[in-house]
Amino acid sequence: MRRFAFSFMLLLTACSDGEAPSTFAIATGGPAGLYYPFGGGMASIWSKEIPHVNAKAEVTGGSVTNVIQVARKESELGIAMADVVTDGYLGQGKFPEPLPIRVLLTAYPNIVHILTLQQNGIARVPDMRGKRVSLGAAGSGTAVAAENVLTGLGVSLEEIAPAYLSFGETTAALKDGTIDAGFVVGGLGLAAVTELAVTRDVLLVPLDDTEISRLNEQFPAYGSYNIPADTYNGVSADVQALGIWSAVVVHESMPDQLAYELTCTLYKYKSRLLKVSPVARDMTVENIRKLTAVPLHPGSERYIDSASVESSDGNCLD
C-alpha cells in the first residue's frame, strides 16, 4: 500500500566520510492525530542536527502497523501506544510471535476519549450494548484500546455494531448520526475532539475507579488520567479517563551509537518539539522508562548515563 510522507526533509551536506545522509522513515498515524505532527517534529530536529540522518514522518494506520513496519525494517522508527508495544514485544494479542523491537524513549500519555453526544443515551460503557460504535481505524492503537476497554468491562464486540473509522471519520459520523459513540485516542486537547465539541453537545463517557482498576488488572499499561473541566467546549466537569503512554520504538539491531545520537539530540532540542506539539512537555528523562515491560535500547541507556543529561551543551555526536 502506498504510504504518503509528510516530509520534513532538508538538504544536508554530505557526511565526513563522503556518504549521503541515510533516509529514515518514522511511522506515525493519521493526519488528524498527534503522532503525525509529533513524528514530523522529531524528523525536523534529526534532519537538521545529525548530518548523516535525513528523516521523514509517514502517515500510517497507527500503532499496530507501526511496530510491524519497524520489526520488518520497513520503517526505522515508529510511534505506538504502550499496550501495543508490549503485546508486540511479548508476542501476544494481535501478534502471533515476539517482534524484535526496543524502546528508544517513552514520549507522552495518550488519553482514551470515549465520545458520544448528549442525546444518544450513553452515560457509561455498558450503555453501548446495542449501539453503533466506532473503534478507531483498523490496525491502529485506538482500535486495540477500544476493544480492550469494551471487553475488559464486559461488553463483547458481538453486543455492539462496530465500525473501524479514523478520527475524522468518527467525528463526522457522530455529527451525521450514523454512529452513536466512538473512541478517539490522543493527547489532551486533541483537534478532532475539540472541533466536534464546537458544533455538537459532546459527552465524554467517564470511567469510575472500579472500572479503571478492572482494566489495569487486565492491561497493566493502562492507568487513570483526569481530563480537566473546560478542556473541550461544553464539558464543564472533570472526566476520569484512561491514560496510555506512547513510545518511540526501533529495531533491536539499530546500532547503539545511532540510537544514542537520536535520543540525545531529541532531548537536547526538545524546545523545538514543544513548538510543534505541547504534549512533548511530558517527554522528560524521568519518564523515559515508563514502559517497563519492554527493554530500553542500549543507546538510550547510554544517554541516560551520559553527562549530556546534566548539560544541554553536551555533544550528542561524540
N, C-alpha and C positions, 0 to 999 in steps of 0.2 A: 504494500500500500504506500502510495506516495506520501511523504512527510514534508509538510511545509515548514520552512525555517523562518523564525523571527530573528533576523541576523543583526548581531552587534559586531560584525567582523570589521576589523581595522587593518589598514595597510601597514605592515610592520617591516622593519629591516630584517635582513637575514641574521641568523644566529652566528655566534662567533666561529662555529665550525663550518660555516658556509651553507648550512642546510636551511630550507624554507621552514617556516613555522608549521607545527602539526595542527591540523584542524580537529578540534574536539567538539563533539555533539553532546548537548545537555538535554536529556529527555525530560520534558516538563509536564504539560497538561493542556487544557483548552484555553483559548484567549480570554474567556470570561472569568477564569480563576486567578489565583495568586501565584501558582507555580511558574506560569509563563513569564510574567514580568520579573519575578524573583530570579529565575534562571537567566533571563536577559541581563539583569544587573550583574550577576556573577560573571557572565560571559564578557561583558564590557570591561570589568576590572581585570580579569585574567588576560584578555587580549591586549590590554594597554600596558600592563605591568610585567608580564612574563614574556620575554622576547620569543621564546620557542613555542608559544601557545597561541592559537587563533581559534577562539571559541564561539559557538553559536547556540542559541536556545531553539529547540524544536517543539512544535505543537504535537502532542501525542494524546492517546486515550487516557492517560493518567497512571496512577501508581503501579498497578499490576503490569501494564505494558512496559513501564519504565524499568522495573527491576529485571524483567525478562530481557529487554534490549541490552542492559548493562551486562547481564550474565552471558549473553551471546556475543558480546563485544560489538554490537551494532551501534551503541552509544557509549561514550567514555564515562559519562556521569548521568545520574538520574535522580530526580526528587520523588520521594514516596512517603506515604504515611507509615508510622511505626508498626502498625499491625500487619501491613502488607510486607514490609521489610523482614519482620520477624518470621512470618509464615514462609517467605521465600528462602531465608537462610536455613530454616529448620526443615523445609520440605513438607509442609503441611497445608491444610486448607486447599487453596486452588493450585498448589504447587506439588506435583507428584514426587519430586525429588529435590534435595537441597540445592540451592543456587550458589555459585562461587562469588559471593558479594561481600563487601565490607562497608562499614560506615565511615565516611570521610568526616562528617560532623552532623550534629543534631541542630536543626535550624530554628524552628518556631512551632508553637502549638496550633493545630487546626481545631476549629470548633465545628461540631456537628449541628448544623442548623436544621431542625425539623420544622418545615414550613407548611402552613395551611392558611386559609382565610377564615376570618371570624364567623362567617355564615355557614361554614362547611360542617359544623357539628363535631369537630375533633378537638378534644381537650387533653387527652393522654394517648400514649402509644397504642394501648389496647383498642381505642376507638377507631383505629384504622382497619379493623376487620370489615370486609365487605366494601372497602373504598378503593379508589384508583390512586395508586401511589407511584411517583417517580423515585427510583432508587439510584439515580445517577447514571452516567454514561457507562456502557458495557466496558469492562476491563479497567475501570477506574477504582481508586481507593474509596471514593464515595460509595460506590456500589457494594464494596466489601463491608464498609462500616454500616450501611443501611441494612443489609441482610443480617449482620451480626446483632444490631440493635433490635430489630424485629424478632428474630428467632430467639435471641437471648432473653427477651421479655415475654416469650410465649406466643408470639404471633407468627404462624407459619406463612411462607410465601403463597401457599395454596389458599390462604384465607383472604388474600388481597388480589387486586388486579394490578400486577406490576408493569411498570414501563421503565425503560432504560434510556433516560434523556440527559443531555448535557445541562449545565447550569442555565444557559439562556433558554433552552427548550423547556426546562422545568418551570421557570418563572412565566414564560409565555403561556404554557398550558394551564397554569394556575389562573392567570388573567382571563383566559378564554373559557375556563370552566371545564376543560377536558380531563383534568385530574383533580383530586381532592386534597392531596398532600404531596410533599416532595422533600427529599434530602439534598442539602447543599453543604459541602464541607470545605471550609477555608478559614482564613484569618478573620479576626474581628473587623467589622465594617466592610465585609465582602460586597463588592459592587453589585452583584446580581441580586442580593437581598436588599441592599439599600435602594436600588431602583424600583424593585417591586413594592417596597413599603411606601414609596412616594405616591403611587397610584391606586393601591389597594389597602384594605384593612387587614394587615398581616397579623397572624398569630404564630408565635414561636412556641411549639409544644415543649413544655418543660419535662425534666426528669427529676423525680424525687430521690431522696437519699437511699432508699431501699433499692430503687431501680439502678442507681449508679453502682451500688455495692454488688448487685447481681451481675452487672455487666463486667465490672472489674474482676470479679472472681473467675469469670469465664474467659475474659480477654484482658490480661494484665497490662497491656499497653494503653488501656483506657483509664481516664480519670475524670474528675469533675472540673468544669470550667464555668465561671459565672459571667453571663452576658449582662453588662451593666444596663440599667434603665436608660432609655433615650439613645441607645446606640443606633437604633433604627426608628424611623418615624412611626409614631403611634404605639410603640412598645414602651409603656411608661413605667414598668416594673422590672426588677432584675429577673433574669431567667436562668435557672440552673440547666446547663447543657453538658454534653460530653466533649472532653478535650483529648486530642490525639496528636502527639508530636510528629513533625515531618523530619526526614533525614535526607542528606545528600549521600548517595551510595556510588561506589566504584567497584570495578572488578578486583578480585583478590590479588590478581597478578600485576596490578599497577605498580610501577617502581616506587620504592619508598621515597626517593628524592623528589619525584614528581608530586606525590601525594603531599609531602611536606610543603613544597612550594605553593601548591594550590591552597592548602589550608592557611598557611602563614600569610599569604598575600591577601586572601579574602578577609581575614580578621584585621590585618593592618589597614585596609581601606574600607572597613565596614561603614564608615560615614557616608560613602558614596552609595552603598546599597540601601541605606536608610532613606535616601532621597528618592529611590525607586519604589521602595516598599517599607512602610513603617513597621511591619511585623519583624523586620530584621533586628529590632531592639532586643528581642529575646535570644539572638544568636550570640551568646556570651561563651567565654571559655568555661565558665562554671556549668553551663548547660550542654556542653559538647558530648557528654557521656549519658545523656538522658535515656537513650535507647540501650539498655543494659543487656538485652538478650542477644545482641549481635556485636561481634568484636569490632573495635575501632581499628582502622587501618594503621599499621606501624608508623607510617609517615605522619599521621595525625598525632599519634602518641609522642613522636619526636617533637612535634611542635609544642605540645603541652609542656614537655620537659625543657624546652629551649629557653634561652634568655629573651627571645623575641616576645614571649608572653608578658614579660615585665616592661618592655620598652617598645613603643611603636616605631622606633628608629632602627630596629634590627633589620639586617639584610636577609630577606627571605630566599635569595638566590645563592647564598653561600654554599 
